Amino acid sequence: MKPLKTKVSITLDSTVIEVIKELAEKDDRSFSQYVNLILKEYLQNHNILHD
């Protein structure tokens, strides 16, 4: 069973949005999926989230 997800609204710099869109497309993911991936990796790499 997939974990539950919650919608959030955030404001990002335009340049950040464009870069994430490009990277997400190259990785065949949606913008939202890619942001989630980036955040999870950051938290795991900094020993904040243990998955």
mmCIF entry with sequence, helices, sheets and N, C-alpha, C, O atoms, coordinates in Angstrom:
data_MODEL
# 
_entry.id   MODEL 
# 
_entity.id                         1 
_entity.type                       polymer 
_entity.pdbx_number_of_molecules   1 
# 
_entity_poly.entity_id                      1 
_entity_poly.type                           'polypeptide(L)' 
_entity_poly.nstd_linkage                   no 
_entity_poly.nstd_monomer                   no 
_entity_poly.pdbx_seq_one_letter_code       MKPLKTKVSITLDSTVIEVIKELAEKDDRSFSQYVNLILKEYLQNHNILHD 
_entity_poly.pdbx_seq_one_letter_code_can   MKPLKTKVSITLDSTVIEVIKELAEKDDRSFSQYVNLILKEYLQNHNILHD 
_entity_poly.pdbx_strand_id                 A 
# 
loop_
_entity_poly_seq.entity_id 
_entity_poly_seq.num 
_entity_poly_seq.mon_id 
_entity_poly_seq.hetero 
1 1  MET n 
1 2  LYS n 
1 3  PRO n 
1 4  LEU n 
1 5  LYS n 
1 6  THR n 
1 7  LYS n 
1 8  VAL n 
1 9  SER n 
1 10 ILE n 
1 11 THR n 
1 12 LEU n 
1 13 ASP n 
1 14 SER n 
1 15 THR n 
1 16 VAL n 
1 17 ILE n 
1 18 GLU n 
1 19 VAL n 
1 20 ILE n 
1 21 LYS n 
1 22 GLU n 
1 23 LEU n 
1 24 ALA n 
1 25 GLU n 
1 26 LYS n 
1 27 ASP n 
1 28 ASP n 
1 29 ARG n 
1 30 SER n 
1 31 PHE n 
1 32 SER n 
1 33 GLN n 
1 34 TYR n 
1 35 VAL n 
1 36 ASN n 
1 37 LEU n 
1 38 ILE n 
1 39 LEU n 
1 40 LYS n 
1 41 GLU n 
1 42 TYR n 
1 43 LEU n 
1 44 GLN n 
1 45 ASN n 
1 46 HIS n 
1 47 ASN n 
1 48 ILE n 
1 49 LEU n 
1 50 HIS n 
1 51 ASP n 
# 
_struct_asym.id          A 
_struct_asym.entity_id   1 
# 
loop_
_struct_conf.conf_type_id 
_struct_conf.id 
_struct_conf.pdbx_PDB_helix_id 
_struct_conf.beg_label_comp_id 
_struct_conf.beg_label_asym_id 
_struct_conf.beg_label_seq_id 
_struct_conf.pdbx_beg_PDB_ins_code 
_struct_conf.end_label_comp_id 
_struct_conf.end_label_asym_id 
_struct_conf.end_label_seq_id 
_struct_conf.pdbx_end_PDB_ins_code 
_struct_conf.beg_auth_comp_id 
_struct_conf.beg_auth_asym_id 
_struct_conf.beg_auth_seq_id 
_struct_conf.end_auth_comp_id 
_struct_conf.end_auth_asym_id 
_struct_conf.end_auth_seq_id 
_struct_conf.pdbx_PDB_helix_class 
_struct_conf.details 
_struct_conf.pdbx_PDB_helix_length 
HELX_P HELX_P1 AA1 SER A 14 ? LYS A 26 ? SER A 14 LYS A 26 1 ? 13 
HELX_P HELX_P2 AA2 PHE A 31 ? ASN A 45 ? PHE A 31 ASN A 45 1 ? 15 
# 
_struct_conf_type.id          HELX_P 
_struct_conf_type.criteria    ? 
_struct_conf_type.reference   ? 
# 
loop_
_atom_site.group_PDB 
_atom_site.id 
_atom_site.type_symbol 
_atom_site.label_atom_id 
_atom_site.label_alt_id 
_atom_site.label_comp_id 
_atom_site.label_asym_id 
_atom_site.label_entity_id 
_atom_site.label_seq_id 
_atom_site.pdbx_PDB_ins_code 
_atom_site.Cartn_x 
_atom_site.Cartn_y 
_atom_site.Cartn_z 
_atom_site.occupancy 
_atom_site.B_iso_or_equiv 
_atom_site.pdbx_formal_charge 
_atom_site.auth_seq_id 
_atom_site.auth_comp_id 
_atom_site.auth_asym_id 
_atom_site.auth_atom_id 
_atom_site.pdbx_PDB_model_num 
ATOM 1   N N  . MET A 1 1  ? 0.837  -1.184 0.000   1.00 0.00 ? 1  MET A N  1 
ATOM 2   C CA . MET A 1 1  ? 0.000  0.000  0.000   1.00 0.00 ? 1  MET A CA 1 
ATOM 3   C C  . MET A 1 1  ? 0.883  1.250  0.000   1.00 0.00 ? 1  MET A C  1 
ATOM 4   O O  . MET A 1 1  ? 1.808  1.365  0.805   1.00 0.00 ? 1  MET A O  1 
ATOM 5   N N  . LYS A 1 2  ? 0.595  2.174  -0.898  1.00 0.00 ? 2  LYS A N  1 
ATOM 6   C CA . LYS A 1 2  ? 1.377  3.408  -0.996  1.00 0.00 ? 2  LYS A CA 1 
ATOM 7   C C  . LYS A 1 2  ? 1.090  4.310  0.204   1.00 0.00 ? 2  LYS A C  1 
ATOM 8   O O  . LYS A 1 2  ? -0.029 4.341  0.717   1.00 0.00 ? 2  LYS A O  1 
ATOM 9   N N  . PRO A 1 3  ? 2.113  5.043  0.644   1.00 0.00 ? 3  PRO A N  1 
ATOM 10  C CA . PRO A 1 3  ? 1.879  5.969  1.761   1.00 0.00 ? 3  PRO A CA 1 
ATOM 11  C C  . PRO A 1 3  ? 0.950  7.103  1.352   1.00 0.00 ? 3  PRO A C  1 
ATOM 12  O O  . PRO A 1 3  ? 0.914  7.506  0.189   1.00 0.00 ? 3  PRO A O  1 
ATOM 13  N N  . LEU A 1 4  ? 0.203  7.609  2.320   1.00 0.00 ? 4  LEU A N  1 
ATOM 14  C CA . LEU A 1 4  ? -0.699 8.725  2.047   1.00 0.00 ? 4  LEU A CA 1 
ATOM 15  C C  . LEU A 1 4  ? 0.102  9.986  1.785   1.00 0.00 ? 4  LEU A C  1 
ATOM 16  O O  . LEU A 1 4  ? 1.164  10.197 2.371   1.00 0.00 ? 4  LEU A O  1 
ATOM 17  N N  . LYS A 1 5  ? -0.410 10.808 0.911   1.00 0.00 ? 5  LYS A N  1 
ATOM 18  C CA . LYS A 1 5  ? 0.259  12.065 0.589   1.00 0.00 ? 5  LYS A CA 1 
ATOM 19  C C  . LYS A 1 5  ? -0.703 13.209 0.857   1.00 0.00 ? 5  LYS A C  1 
ATOM 20  O O  . LYS A 1 5  ? -1.919 13.055 0.746   1.00 0.00 ? 5  LYS A O  1 
ATOM 21  N N  . THR A 1 6  ? -0.146 14.350 1.209   1.00 0.00 ? 6  THR A N  1 
ATOM 22  C CA . THR A 1 6  ? -0.928 15.541 1.513   1.00 0.00 ? 6  THR A CA 1 
ATOM 23  C C  . THR A 1 6  ? -0.523 16.652 0.559   1.00 0.00 ? 6  THR A C  1 
ATOM 24  O O  . THR A 1 6  ? 0.663  16.864 0.308   1.00 0.00 ? 6  THR A O  1 
ATOM 25  N N  . LYS A 1 7  ? -1.508 17.358 0.033   1.00 0.00 ? 7  LYS A N  1 
ATOM 26  C CA . LYS A 1 7  ? -1.222 18.483 -0.860  1.00 0.00 ? 7  LYS A CA 1 
ATOM 27  C C  . LYS A 1 7  ? -0.760 19.681 -0.049  1.00 0.00 ? 7  LYS A C  1 
ATOM 28  O O  . LYS A 1 7  ? -1.277 19.960 1.032   1.00 0.00 ? 7  LYS A O  1 
ATOM 29  N N  . VAL A 1 8  ? 0.224  20.383 -0.595  1.00 0.00 ? 8  VAL A N  1 
ATOM 30  C CA . VAL A 1 8  ? 0.711  21.620 0.018   1.00 0.00 ? 8  VAL A CA 1 
ATOM 31  C C  . VAL A 1 8  ? 0.903  22.662 -1.076  1.00 0.00 ? 8  VAL A C  1 
ATOM 32  O O  . VAL A 1 8  ? 1.031  22.333 -2.256  1.00 0.00 ? 8  VAL A O  1 
ATOM 33  N N  . SER A 1 9  ? 0.921  23.895 -0.668  1.00 0.00 ? 9  SER A N  1 
ATOM 34  C CA . SER A 1 9  ? 1.171  24.988 -1.601  1.00 0.00 ? 9  SER A CA 1 
ATOM 35  C C  . SER A 1 9  ? 2.428  25.712 -1.148  1.00 0.00 ? 9  SER A C  1 
ATOM 36  O O  . SER A 1 9  ? 2.533  26.116 0.010   1.00 0.00 ? 9  SER A O  1 
ATOM 37  N N  . ILE A 1 10 ? 3.390  25.878 -2.063  1.00 0.00 ? 10 ILE A N  1 
ATOM 38  C CA . ILE A 1 10 ? 4.634  26.570 -1.734  1.00 0.00 ? 10 ILE A CA 1 
ATOM 39  C C  . ILE A 1 10 ? 4.959  27.576 -2.835  1.00 0.00 ? 10 ILE A C  1 
ATOM 40  O O  . ILE A 1 10 ? 4.476  27.465 -3.962  1.00 0.00 ? 10 ILE A O  1 
ATOM 41  N N  . THR A 1 11 ? 5.771  28.539 -2.492  1.00 0.00 ? 11 THR A N  1 
ATOM 42  C CA . THR A 1 11 ? 6.229  29.535 -3.455  1.00 0.00 ? 11 THR A CA 1 
ATOM 43  C C  . THR A 1 11 ? 7.713  29.311 -3.694  1.00 0.00 ? 11 THR A C  1 
ATOM 44  O O  . THR A 1 11 ? 8.502  29.256 -2.750  1.00 0.00 ? 11 THR A O  1 
ATOM 45  N N  . LEU A 1 12 ? 8.089  29.181 -4.964  1.00 0.00 ? 12 LEU A N  1 
ATOM 46  C CA . LEU A 1 12 ? 9.479  28.929 -5.336  1.00 0.00 ? 12 LEU A CA 1 
ATOM 47  C C  . LEU A 1 12 ? 9.951  29.978 -6.332  1.00 0.00 ? 12 LEU A C  1 
ATOM 48  O O  . LEU A 1 12 ? 9.148  30.580 -7.046  1.00 0.00 ? 12 LEU A O  1 
ATOM 49  N N  . ASP A 1 13 ? 11.254 30.189 -6.372  1.00 0.00 ? 13 ASP A N  1 
ATOM 50  C CA . ASP A 1 13 ? 11.834 31.064 -7.386  1.00 0.00 ? 13 ASP A CA 1 
ATOM 51  C C  . ASP A 1 13 ? 11.562 30.477 -8.769  1.00 0.00 ? 13 ASP A C  1 
ATOM 52  O O  . ASP A 1 13 ? 11.559 29.258 -8.940  1.00 0.00 ? 13 ASP A O  1 
ATOM 53  N N  . SER A 1 14 ? 11.337 31.331 -9.738  1.00 0.00 ? 14 SER A N  1 
ATOM 54  C CA . SER A 1 14 ? 11.056 30.882 -11.108 1.00 0.00 ? 14 SER A CA 1 
ATOM 55  C C  . SER A 1 14 ? 12.171 30.008 -11.661 1.00 0.00 ? 14 SER A C  1 
ATOM 56  O O  . SER A 1 14 ? 11.907 29.019 -12.345 1.00 0.00 ? 14 SER A O  1 
ATOM 57  N N  . THR A 1 15 ? 13.407 30.365 -11.370 1.00 0.00 ? 15 THR A N  1 
ATOM 58  C CA . THR A 1 15 ? 14.535 29.577 -11.877 1.00 0.00 ? 15 THR A CA 1 
ATOM 59  C C  . THR A 1 15 ? 14.548 28.178 -11.273 1.00 0.00 ? 15 THR A C  1 
ATOM 60  O O  . THR A 1 15 ? 14.880 27.208 -11.954 1.00 0.00 ? 15 THR A O  1 
ATOM 61  N N  . VAL A 1 16 ? 14.187 28.073 -10.000 1.00 0.00 ? 16 VAL A N  1 
ATOM 62  C CA . VAL A 1 16 ? 14.125 26.762 -9.341  1.00 0.00 ? 16 VAL A CA 1 
ATOM 63  C C  . VAL A 1 16 ? 13.043 25.910 -10.000 1.00 0.00 ? 16 VAL A C  1 
ATOM 64  O O  . VAL A 1 16 ? 13.253 24.722 -10.248 1.00 0.00 ? 16 VAL A O  1 
ATOM 65  N N  . ILE A 1 17 ? 11.906 26.501 -10.278 1.00 0.00 ? 17 ILE A N  1 
ATOM 66  C CA . ILE A 1 17 ? 10.805 25.778 -10.917 1.00 0.00 ? 17 ILE A CA 1 
ATOM 67  C C  . ILE A 1 17 ? 11.231 25.254 -12.279 1.00 0.00 ? 17 ILE A C  1 
ATOM 68  O O  . ILE A 1 17 ? 10.977 24.093 -12.602 1.00 0.00 ? 17 ILE A O  1 
ATOM 69  N N  . GLU A 1 18 ? 11.871 26.086 -13.075 1.00 0.00 ? 18 GLU A N  1 
ATOM 70  C CA . GLU A 1 18 ? 12.288 25.671 -14.417 1.00 0.00 ? 18 GLU A CA 1 
ATOM 71  C C  . GLU A 1 18 ? 13.287 24.519 -14.367 1.00 0.00 ? 18 GLU A C  1 
ATOM 72  O O  . GLU A 1 18 ? 13.182 23.569 -15.143 1.00 0.00 ? 18 GLU A O  1 
ATOM 73  N N  . VAL A 1 19 ? 14.246 24.602 -13.464 1.00 0.00 ? 19 VAL A N  1 
ATOM 74  C CA . VAL A 1 19 ? 15.246 23.534 -13.349 1.00 0.00 ? 19 VAL A CA 1 
ATOM 75  C C  . VAL A 1 19 ? 14.580 22.234 -12.914 1.00 0.00 ? 19 VAL A C  1 
ATOM 76  O O  . VAL A 1 19 ? 14.870 21.175 -13.470 1.00 0.00 ? 19 VAL A O  1 
ATOM 77  N N  . ILE A 1 20 ? 13.695 22.303 -11.929 1.00 0.00 ? 20 ILE A N  1 
ATOM 78  C CA . ILE A 1 20 ? 13.020 21.093 -11.449 1.00 0.00 ? 20 ILE A CA 1 
ATOM 79  C C  . ILE A 1 20 ? 12.141 20.502 -12.549 1.00 0.00 ? 20 ILE A C  1 
ATOM 80  O O  . ILE A 1 20 ? 12.094 19.282 -12.708 1.00 0.00 ? 20 ILE A O  1 
ATOM 81  N N  . LYS A 1 21 ? 11.450 21.341 -13.302 1.00 0.00 ? 21 LYS A N  1 
ATOM 82  C CA . LYS A 1 21 ? 10.627 20.850 -14.417 1.00 0.00 ? 21 LYS A CA 1 
ATOM 83  C C  . LYS A 1 21 ? 11.480 20.080 -15.423 1.00 0.00 ? 21 LYS A C  1 
ATOM 84  O O  . LYS A 1 21 ? 11.095 19.003 -15.877 1.00 0.00 ? 21 LYS A O  1 
ATOM 85  N N  . GLU A 1 22 ? 12.632 20.638 -15.766 1.00 0.00 ? 22 GLU A N  1 
ATOM 86  C CA . GLU A 1 22 ? 13.523 19.985 -16.733 1.00 0.00 ? 22 GLU A CA 1 
ATOM 87  C C  . GLU A 1 22 ? 14.038 18.652 -16.195 1.00 0.00 ? 22 GLU A C  1 
ATOM 88  O O  . GLU A 1 22 ? 14.033 17.649 -16.907 1.00 0.00 ? 22 GLU A O  1 
ATOM 89  N N  . LEU A 1 23 ? 14.478 18.642 -14.947 1.00 0.00 ? 23 LEU A N  1 
ATOM 90  C CA . LEU A 1 23 ? 14.998 17.410 -14.347 1.00 0.00 ? 23 LEU A CA 1 
ATOM 91  C C  . LEU A 1 23 ? 13.903 16.355 -14.210 1.00 0.00 ? 23 LEU A C  1 
ATOM 92  O O  . LEU A 1 23 ? 14.147 15.173 -14.451 1.00 0.00 ? 23 LEU A O  1 
ATOM 93  N N  . ALA A 1 24 ? 12.708 16.774 -13.828 1.00 0.00 ? 24 ALA A N  1 
ATOM 94  C CA . ALA A 1 24 ? 11.589 15.841 -13.686 1.00 0.00 ? 24 ALA A CA 1 
ATOM 95  C C  . ALA A 1 24 ? 11.242 15.211 -15.029 1.00 0.00 ? 24 ALA A C  1 
ATOM 96  O O  . ALA A 1 24 ? 10.981 14.011 -15.114 1.00 0.00 ? 24 ALA A O  1 
ATOM 97  N N  . GLU A 1 25 ? 11.241 16.024 -16.068 1.00 0.00 ? 25 GLU A N  1 
ATOM 98  C CA . GLU A 1 25 ? 10.930 15.509 -17.405 1.00 0.00 ? 25 GLU A CA 1 
ATOM 99  C C  . GLU A 1 25 ? 11.974 14.490 -17.855 1.00 0.00 ? 25 GLU A C  1 
ATOM 100 O O  . GLU A 1 25 ? 11.626 13.451 -18.415 1.00 0.00 ? 25 GLU A O  1 
ATOM 101 N N  . LYS A 1 26 ? 13.242 14.780 -17.614 1.00 0.00 ? 26 LYS A N  1 
ATOM 102 C CA . LYS A 1 26 ? 14.313 13.852 -17.980 1.00 0.00 ? 26 LYS A CA 1 
ATOM 103 C C  . LYS A 1 26 ? 14.201 12.536 -17.223 1.00 0.00 ? 26 LYS A C  1 
ATOM 104 O O  . LYS A 1 26 ? 14.600 11.487 -17.729 1.00 0.00 ? 26 LYS A O  1 
ATOM 105 N N  . ASP A 1 27 ? 13.655 12.591 -16.006 1.00 0.00 ? 27 ASP A N  1 
ATOM 106 C CA . ASP A 1 27 ? 13.523 11.407 -15.156 1.00 0.00 ? 27 ASP A CA 1 
ATOM 107 C C  . ASP A 1 27 ? 12.142 10.764 -15.299 1.00 0.00 ? 27 ASP A C  1 
ATOM 108 O O  . ASP A 1 27 ? 11.813 9.826  -14.573 1.00 0.00 ? 27 ASP A O  1 
ATOM 109 N N  . ASP A 1 28 ? 11.336 11.271 -16.236 1.00 0.00 ? 28 ASP A N  1 
ATOM 110 C CA . ASP A 1 28 ? 9.981  10.774 -16.503 1.00 0.00 ? 28 ASP A CA 1 
ATOM 111 C C  . ASP A 1 28 ? 9.120  10.775 -15.242 1.00 0.00 ? 28 ASP A C  1 
ATOM 112 O O  . ASP A 1 28 ? 8.436  9.797  -14.942 1.00 0.00 ? 28 ASP A O  1 
ATOM 113 N N  . ARG A 1 29 ? 9.165  11.885 -14.513 1.00 0.00 ? 29 ARG A N  1 
ATOM 114 C CA . ARG A 1 29 ? 8.365  12.062 -13.297 1.00 0.00 ? 29 ARG A CA 1 
ATOM 115 C C  . ARG A 1 29 ? 7.595  13.374 -13.404 1.00 0.00 ? 29 ARG A C  1 
ATOM 116 O O  . ARG A 1 29 ? 7.942  14.262 -14.183 1.00 0.00 ? 29 ARG A O  1 
ATOM 117 N N  . SER A 1 30 ? 6.545  13.467 -12.600 1.00 0.00 ? 30 SER A N  1 
ATOM 118 C CA . SER A 1 30 ? 5.831  14.742 -12.519 1.00 0.00 ? 30 SER A CA 1 
ATOM 119 C C  . SER A 1 30 ? 6.649  15.707 -11.665 1.00 0.00 ? 30 SER A C  1 
ATOM 120 O O  . SER A 1 30 ? 7.558  15.300 -10.941 1.00 0.00 ? 30 SER A O  1 
ATOM 121 N N  . PHE A 1 31 ? 6.316  16.968 -11.760 1.00 0.00 ? 31 PHE A N  1 
ATOM 122 C CA . PHE A 1 31 ? 6.980  17.990 -10.951 1.00 0.00 ? 31 PHE A CA 1 
ATOM 123 C C  . PHE A 1 31 ? 6.854  17.634 -9.471  1.00 0.00 ? 31 PHE A C  1 
ATOM 124 O O  . PHE A 1 31 ? 7.837  17.666 -8.731  1.00 0.00 ? 31 PHE A O  1 
ATOM 125 N N  . SER A 1 32 ? 5.655  17.299 -9.054  1.00 0.00 ? 32 SER A N  1 
ATOM 126 C CA . SER A 1 32 ? 5.389  16.973 -7.651  1.00 0.00 ? 32 SER A CA 1 
ATOM 127 C C  . SER A 1 32 ? 6.184  15.745 -7.199  1.00 0.00 ? 32 SER A C  1 
ATOM 128 O O  . SER A 1 32 ? 6.766  15.748 -6.114  1.00 0.00 ? 32 SER A O  1 
ATOM 129 N N  . GLN A 1 33 ? 6.209  14.708 -8.020  1.00 0.00 ? 33 GLN A N  1 
ATOM 130 C CA . GLN A 1 33 ? 6.973  13.502 -7.679  1.00 0.00 ? 33 GLN A CA 1 
ATOM 131 C C  . GLN A 1 33 ? 8.454  13.819 -7.541  1.00 0.00 ? 33 GLN A C  1 
ATOM 132 O O  . GLN A 1 33 ? 9.129  13.288 -6.659  1.00 0.00 ? 33 GLN A O  1 
ATOM 133 N N  . TYR A 1 34 ? 8.952  14.675 -8.404  1.00 0.00 ? 34 TYR A N  1 
ATOM 134 C CA . TYR A 1 34 ? 10.376 14.999 -8.365  1.00 0.00 ? 34 TYR A CA 1 
ATOM 135 C C  . TYR A 1 34 ? 10.732 15.838 -7.138  1.00 0.00 ? 34 TYR A C  1 
ATOM 136 O O  . TYR A 1 34 ? 11.767 15.612 -6.512  1.00 0.00 ? 34 TYR A O  1 
ATOM 137 N N  . VAL A 1 35 ? 9.886  16.797 -6.795  1.00 0.00 ? 35 VAL A N  1 
ATOM 138 C CA . VAL A 1 35 ? 10.124 17.594 -5.589  1.00 0.00 ? 35 VAL A CA 1 
ATOM 139 C C  . VAL A 1 35 ? 10.113 16.680 -4.367  1.00 0.00 ? 35 VAL A C  1 
ATOM 140 O O  . VAL A 1 35 ? 10.962 16.814 -3.486  1.00 0.00 ? 35 VAL A O  1 
ATOM 141 N N  . ASN A 1 36 ? 9.169  15.760 -4.309  1.00 0.00 ? 36 ASN A N  1 
ATOM 142 C CA . ASN A 1 36 ? 9.099  14.810 -3.195  1.00 0.00 ? 36 ASN A CA 1 
ATOM 143 C C  . ASN A 1 36 ? 10.382 13.983 -3.118  1.00 0.00 ? 36 ASN A C  1 
ATOM 144 O O  . ASN A 1 36 ? 10.926 13.776 -2.033  1.00 0.00 ? 36 ASN A O  1 
ATOM 145 N N  . LEU A 1 37 ? 10.862 13.515 -4.258  1.00 0.00 ? 37 LEU A N  1 
ATOM 146 C CA . LEU A 1 37 ? 12.096 12.734 -4.315  1.00 0.00 ? 37 LEU A CA 1 
ATOM 147 C C  . LEU A 1 37 ? 13.290 13.546 -3.809  1.00 0.00 ? 37 LEU A C  1 
ATOM 148 O O  . LEU A 1 37 ? 14.078 13.055 -3.001  1.00 0.00 ? 37 LEU A O  1 
ATOM 149 N N  . ILE A 1 38 ? 13.421 14.769 -4.276  1.00 0.00 ? 38 ILE A N  1 
ATOM 150 C CA . ILE A 1 38 ? 14.529 15.639 -3.862  1.00 0.00 ? 38 ILE A CA 1 
ATOM 151 C C  . ILE A 1 38 ? 14.500 15.871 -2.353  1.00 0.00 ? 38 ILE A C  1 
ATOM 152 O O  . ILE A 1 38 ? 15.526 15.774 -1.681  1.00 0.00 ? 38 ILE A O  1 
ATOM 153 N N  . LEU A 1 39 ? 13.322 16.174 -1.835  1.00 0.00 ? 39 LEU A N  1 
ATOM 154 C CA . LEU A 1 39 ? 13.206 16.446 -0.402  1.00 0.00 ? 39 LEU A CA 1 
ATOM 155 C C  . LEU A 1 39 ? 13.504 15.202 0.436   1.00 0.00 ? 39 LEU A C  1 
ATOM 156 O O  . LEU A 1 39 ? 14.189 15.290 1.454   1.00 0.00 ? 39 LEU A O  1 
ATOM 157 N N  . LYS A 1 40 ? 12.991 14.044 0.009   1.00 0.00 ? 40 LYS A N  1 
ATOM 158 C CA . LYS A 1 40 ? 13.267 12.804 0.747   1.00 0.00 ? 40 LYS A CA 1 
ATOM 159 C C  . LYS A 1 40 ? 14.757 12.486 0.754   1.00 0.00 ? 40 LYS A C  1 
ATOM 160 O O  . LYS A 1 40 ? 15.313 12.118 1.790   1.00 0.00 ? 40 LYS A O  1 
ATOM 161 N N  . GLU A 1 41 ? 15.404 12.628 -0.402  1.00 0.00 ? 41 GLU A N  1 
ATOM 162 C CA . GLU A 1 41 ? 16.841 12.356 -0.482  1.00 0.00 ? 41 GLU A CA 1 
ATOM 163 C C  . GLU A 1 41 ? 17.627 13.307 0.414   1.00 0.00 ? 41 GLU A C  1 
ATOM 164 O O  . GLU A 1 41 ? 18.562 12.888 1.096   1.00 0.00 ? 41 GLU A O  1 
ATOM 165 N N  . TYR A 1 42 ? 17.253 14.575 0.416   1.00 0.00 ? 42 TYR A N  1 
ATOM 166 C CA . TYR A 1 42 ? 17.934 15.561 1.267   1.00 0.00 ? 42 TYR A CA 1 
ATOM 167 C C  . TYR A 1 42 ? 17.795 15.172 2.739   1.00 0.00 ? 42 TYR A C  1 
ATOM 168 O O  . TYR A 1 42 ? 18.778 15.158 3.480   1.00 0.00 ? 42 TYR A O  1 
ATOM 169 N N  . LEU A 1 43 ? 16.583 14.863 3.149   1.00 0.00 ? 43 LEU A N  1 
ATOM 170 C CA . LEU A 1 43 ? 16.337 14.512 4.551   1.00 0.00 ? 43 LEU A CA 1 
ATOM 171 C C  . LEU A 1 43 ? 17.052 13.226 4.953   1.00 0.00 ? 43 LEU A C  1 
ATOM 172 O O  . LEU A 1 43 ? 17.564 13.125 6.068   1.00 0.00 ? 43 LEU A O  1 
ATOM 173 N N  . GLN A 1 44 ? 17.092 12.253 4.065   1.00 0.00 ? 44 GLN A N  1 
ATOM 174 C CA . GLN A 1 44 ? 17.809 11.006 4.353   1.00 0.00 ? 44 GLN A CA 1 
ATOM 175 C C  . GLN A 1 44 ? 19.311 11.243 4.412   1.00 0.00 ? 44 GLN A C  1 
ATOM 176 O O  . GLN A 1 44 ? 19.986 10.708 5.292   1.00 0.00 ? 44 GLN A O  1 
ATOM 177 N N  . ASN A 1 45 ? 19.838 12.029 3.499   1.00 0.00 ? 45 ASN A N  1 
ATOM 178 C CA . ASN A 1 45 ? 21.278 12.309 3.466   1.00 0.00 ? 45 ASN A CA 1 
ATOM 179 C C  . ASN A 1 45 ? 21.750 13.105 4.675   1.00 0.00 ? 45 ASN A C  1 
ATOM 180 O O  . ASN A 1 45 ? 22.930 13.071 5.023   1.00 0.00 ? 45 ASN A O  1 
ATOM 181 N N  . HIS A 1 46 ? 20.836 13.815 5.312   1.00 0.00 ? 46 HIS A N  1 
ATOM 182 C CA . HIS A 1 46 ? 21.174 14.599 6.501   1.00 0.00 ? 46 HIS A CA 1 
ATOM 183 C C  . HIS A 1 46 ? 20.693 13.913 7.785   1.00 0.00 ? 46 HIS A C  1 
ATOM 184 O O  . HIS A 1 46 ? 20.606 14.537 8.843   1.00 0.00 ? 46 HIS A O  1 
ATOM 185 N N  . ASN A 1 47 ? 20.386 12.631 7.672   1.00 0.00 ? 47 ASN A N  1 
ATOM 186 C CA . ASN A 1 47 ? 19.954 11.812 8.814   1.00 0.00 ? 47 ASN A CA 1 
ATOM 187 C C  . ASN A 1 47 ? 18.785 12.417 9.584   1.00 0.00 ? 47 ASN A C  1 
ATOM 188 O O  . ASN A 1 47 ? 18.722 12.335 10.811  1.00 0.00 ? 47 ASN A O  1 
ATOM 189 N N  . ILE A 1 48 ? 17.877 13.015 8.853   1.00 0.00 ? 48 ILE A N  1 
ATOM 190 C CA . ILE A 1 48 ? 16.674 13.585 9.458   1.00 0.00 ? 48 ILE A CA 1 
ATOM 191 C C  . ILE A 1 48 ? 15.499 12.630 9.267   1.00 0.00 ? 48 ILE A C  1 
ATOM 192 O O  . ILE A 1 48 ? 14.646 12.498 10.144  1.00 0.00 ? 48 ILE A O  1 
ATOM 193 N N  . LEU A 1 49 ? 15.465 11.973 8.124   1.00 0.00 ? 49 LEU A N  1 
ATOM 194 C CA . LEU A 1 49 ? 14.402 11.026 7.795   1.00 0.00 ? 49 LEU A CA 1 
ATOM 195 C C  . LEU A 1 49 ? 15.030 9.664  7.599   1.00 0.00 ? 49 LEU A C  1 
ATOM 196 O O  . LEU A 1 49 ? 15.979 9.516  6.830   1.00 0.00 ? 49 LEU A O  1 
ATOM 197 N N  . HIS A 1 50 ? 14.508 8.676  8.285   1.00 0.00 ? 50 HIS A N  1 
ATOM 198 C CA . HIS A 1 50 ? 15.016 7.307  8.155   1.00 0.00 ? 50 HIS A CA 1 
ATOM 199 C C  . HIS A 1 50 ? 13.914 6.471  7.526   1.00 0.00 ? 50 HIS A C  1 
ATOM 200 O O  . HIS A 1 50 ? 12.907 6.170  8.166   1.00 0.00 ? 50 HIS A O  1 
ATOM 201 N N  . ASP A 1 51 ? 14.111 6.102  6.280   1.00 0.00 ? 51 ASP A N  1 
ATOM 202 C CA . ASP A 1 51 ? 13.082 5.376  5.539   1.00 0.00 ? 51 ASP A CA 1 
ATOM 203 C C  . ASP A 1 51 ? 13.453 3.940  5.352   1.00 0.00 ? 51 ASP A C  1 
ATOM 204 O O  . ASP A 1 51 ? 12.696 3.181  4.747   1.00 0.00 ? 51 ASP A O  1 
# 
